[in-house]
Amino acid sequence: MSELEIYHKLRDNAFDEQDSFVADSPKVVNLLLQRGVEVKSILATKEYYDEFEELLCSKDILKLFVVSKEEMQKIVGHKIHHNCMMHGVRVKQTKLEGLSDNIVILDEITSAQNVGSIARSMAGFGVKSLVLPKSAPHPYGRRALRVSMGYVSHLQYYLYDDIIATCQALKKMGYKIFAAEVCEDSTPLWHVEVPQKWVMILGHEGKGISQEVLEVCDEIVTIEMQEDVKSLNVAIAASLMMYQFKNRG
């Protein structure tokens, strides 16, 4: 695959054998550059290069392609609303035992937008480790990166095969496992006693957390809401719970 073909073929959650990814928009690209992510090339207009010349000159980038916005759209194969794209290499995942004291685990999540939104909130609240299934949208997928505004790069991440085994391993390391779910015996969020080392599990956008996963958790936590409202969007729920956990821990 040629360098320019990558910008067309590496769509949302696609990667090549070199763990390449494509990011778009100046805000995302610039944040990734500032974080020191390995860059293969940048595809952008002259206006982008002129505006961010100082940042780009401070980095060792192999290839800088200068194109008009119209030429960029032809290369990519669809209409775009920005003037910059980047071909980079995914940051390697962290080993389970190397994760931070506060972890968010996603159980069977399917939306790249939710992955990106949760990652952005995690960076904002200082929750530094994201754990998700190998089948989920990758945090360095194009949409997840864009929605996170590039803040995925502030996080450690780990991809699991088996959530039960992963939770059991974390419990042996001293983590308390919390599940965000609506149950009769759940603890209201405002009453939770938060330990130093905790894991927060967030479930599937429609099905929530399975009974099998709930049984391995130490405590189930519910966000208090009006009786006729059953649930919140998973990314919103994650933000509320992280804010509370970080301020009570």
C-alpha positions in Angstrom: 0.0 0.0 0.0 1.5 3.4 -1.0 1.7 6.2 1.5 -1.2 8.1 -0.1 -3.4 5.0 -0.5 -3.3 4.6 3.2 -5.4 7.8 3.6 -8.1 6.2 1.5 -8.0 2.6 2.7 -7.4 2.9 6.5 -11.0 3.8 7.3 -12.6 4.0 10.8 -11.4 0.9 12.6 -9.0 -0.5 10.0 -5.3 -1.0 10.6 -2.4 -2.6 8.6 0.3 -5.1 9.6 2.4 -2.2 10.9 -0.3 -1.1 13.4 -0.9 2.0 11.3 -3.8 4.3 11.8 -5.1 7.5 10.2 -6.1 10.6 12.3 -7.8 13.7 11.0 -8.4 17.4 11.9 -5.7 19.8 13.1 -6.7 19.6 16.8 -6.4 15.8 16.9 -3.2 15.7 14.8 -1.5 18.4 16.8 -2.3 16.7 20.1 -0.9 13.4 18.8 2.3 15.3 17.6 2.6 16.9 21.1 2.3 13.5 22.7 5.1 12.1 20.7 3.1 9.5 18.7 5.2 7.9 15.9 4.3 9.7 12.7 4.8 8.2 9.2 3.4 11.2 7.2 1.1 14.2 7.2 -1.3 15.0 4.4 -2.4 18.7 4.6 -2.9 22.0 2.9 -0.4 24.8 2.8 -2.5 26.8 5.2 -2.1 24.0 7.9 1.7 23.9 7.4 2.0 27.7 7.6 -0.1 27.9 10.8 1.7 25.1 12.7 5.2 25.4 11.2 6.9 25.7 14.6 5.3 22.5 15.9 6.0 20.5 12.7 9.7 21.7 12.6 10.2 20.4 16.1 9.2 16.8 15.0 11.1 14.3 12.9 8.4 13.5 10.3 9.5 11.5 7.3 6.9 12.7 4.7 4.9 15.9 4.5 2.4 16.0 1.6 1.1 19.4 0.5 -2.2 19.3 -1.3 -5.3 21.5 -1.8 -8.5 20.6 0.0 -10.0 19.4 -3.2 -7.0 17.1 -3.9 -7.2 15.8 -0.4 -10.9 14.9 -0.9 -10.0 13.0 -4.1 -7.3 11.0 -2.3 -9.5 10.2 0.7 -12.6 9.4 -1.4 -15.2 11.5 0.4 -16.0 15.0 1.5 -14.0 16.3 4.4 -14.4 19.3 6.7 -10.8 19.8 7.8 -7.4 20.5 6.2 -5.1 17.9 7.8 -4.6 14.2 8.2 -1.9 12.1 9.7 -0.6 8.5 9.2 0.8 7.3 12.5 1.5 4.1 14.4 -0.6 2.9 17.3 0.8 3.2 20.8 1.4 -0.3 22.1 -1.0 -1.6 24.7 0.1 -1.8 28.3 0.3 -5.1 30.2 -2.5 -5.7 32.7 -0.1 -5.5 35.6 1.2 -2.1 34.4 -2.2 -0.3 34.5 -2.9 2.6 36.9 -4.8 2.4 40.1 -8.0 3.6 38.4 -9.4 1.6 35.5 -12.4 1.8 33.2 -13.5 -1.5 31.6 -15.9 -1.6 28.7 -18.0 -4.7 28.3 -19.1 -5.5 24.7 -19.3 -1.8 23.7 -20.0 -1.3 20.0 -19.9 2.4 19.3 -16.6 4.0 18.3 -18.2 7.4 19.3 -18.8 6.2 22.8 -15.2 4.8 23.1 -13.9 8.2 22.0 -16.2 10.1 24.3 -15.3 8.0 27.3 -11.6 8.3 26.6 -11.9 12.1 26.5 -13.7 12.2 29.8 -11.1 9.8 31.3 -8.3 12.1 30.3 -10.2 15.0 31.8 -10.8 13.3 35.1 -7.3 11.7 35.4 -8.5 8.1 35.0 -5.6 6.8 33.0 -6.3 3.2 32.1 -8.9 1.9 29.5 -9.6 -1.8 29.2 -11.8 -3.1 26.4 -12.5 -6.2 24.4 -10.5 -7.0 21.3 -13.7 -7.0 19.3 -14.6 -3.5 20.3 -13.8 -0.4 18.3 -10.1 0.3 18.8 -9.3 3.5 20.7 -6.9 4.5 17.9 -9.7 4.0 15.3 -10.3 7.1 13.2 -13.7 8.0 14.7 -12.7 7.2 18.3 -9.6 9.3 18.0 -11.6 12.2 16.5 -14.4 12.1 19.2 -11.7 11.9 21.9 -10.0 15.0 20.3 -6.8 12.9 20.4 -6.9 12.5 24.2 -6.8 8.7 23.7 -3.1 9.3 23.5 -3.1 10.4 27.2 -4.3 6.9 28.3 -2.9 3.4 28.7 -5.0 0.7 27.2 -5.4 -3.0 27.3 -7.4 -5.3 25.1 -8.8 -8.5 26.7 -10.1 -11.8 25.4 -12.1 -12.7 28.5 -13.6 -10.1 30.8 -14.2 -12.5 33.6 -10.6 -13.7 33.7 -9.5 -10.1 33.4 -11.6 -9.0 36.4 -10.4 -12.0 38.5 -6.8 -11.1 37.7 -7.3 -7.5 38.7 -9.0 -8.5 42.0 -5.9 -10.5 42.9 -3.9 -7.3 42.3 -6.0 -5.6 44.9 -8.6 -3.8 42.8 -12.2 -3.5 43.9 -14.5 -4.1 40.9 -17.6 -1.8 40.5 -20.3 -2.3 37.9 -22.4 0.5 36.7 -25.9 -1.0 36.4 -29.5 -0.6 37.6 -30.3 -3.3 40.1 -32.5 -3.6 43.2 -29.6 -4.1 45.5 -27.2 -1.6 43.9 -25.5 1.2 45.9 -26.5 4.8 45.0 -23.6 6.7 43.5 -23.5 9.3 46.2 -23.1 6.6 48.9 -20.2 4.7 47.4 -17.0 4.3 49.5 -14.2 4.6 46.9 -10.9 2.7 47.6 -7.5 3.7 46.2 -7.5 0.9 43.6 -10.8 0.6 41.7 -12.2 -0.7 38.4 -15.4 0.6 36.9 -17.2 -1.6 34.4 -19.6 -0.1 31.8 -21.9 -2.2 29.8 -23.2 -2.6 26.3 -25.2 0.3 25.0 -28.4 -1.7 24.8 -28.0 -4.8 26.9 -26.0 -3.4 29.8 -23.8 -5.7 31.8 -24.5 -9.4 31.7 -25.4 -11.3 34.9 -22.2 -13.4 34.6 -20.1 -10.2 34.7 -22.2 -8.7 37.6 -21.5 -11.8 39.7 -17.7 -11.3 39.5 -18.0 -7.6 40.6 -17.6 -6.5 44.3 -20.3 -3.9 44.2 -23.0 -2.6 41.8 -23.5 1.2 41.6 -26.5 3.1 40.2 -26.8 6.7 39.3 -29.9 8.1 41.0 -32.5 9.3 38.4 -36.2 9.9 38.0 -38.2 6.7 38.3 -39.5 6.8 34.7 -36.1 7.2 33.2 -34.3 3.8 32.9 -30.8 4.7 31.9 -28.3 7.3 30.5 -26.0 7.1 27.5 -23.0 5.1 28.5 -20.5 7.9 27.9 -22.6 10.3 30.0 -22.9 7.7 32.8 -19.2 7.1 32.7 -18.5 10.8 33.1 -20.8 11.2 36.1 -19.3 8.1 37.8 -15.7 9.0 37.2 -16.2 12.5 38.5 -17.8 11.1 41.7 -15.1 8.4 42.1 -12.2 10.8 41.7 -13.6 13.3 44.1 -14.5 10.7 46.8 -11.4 8.5 46.5 
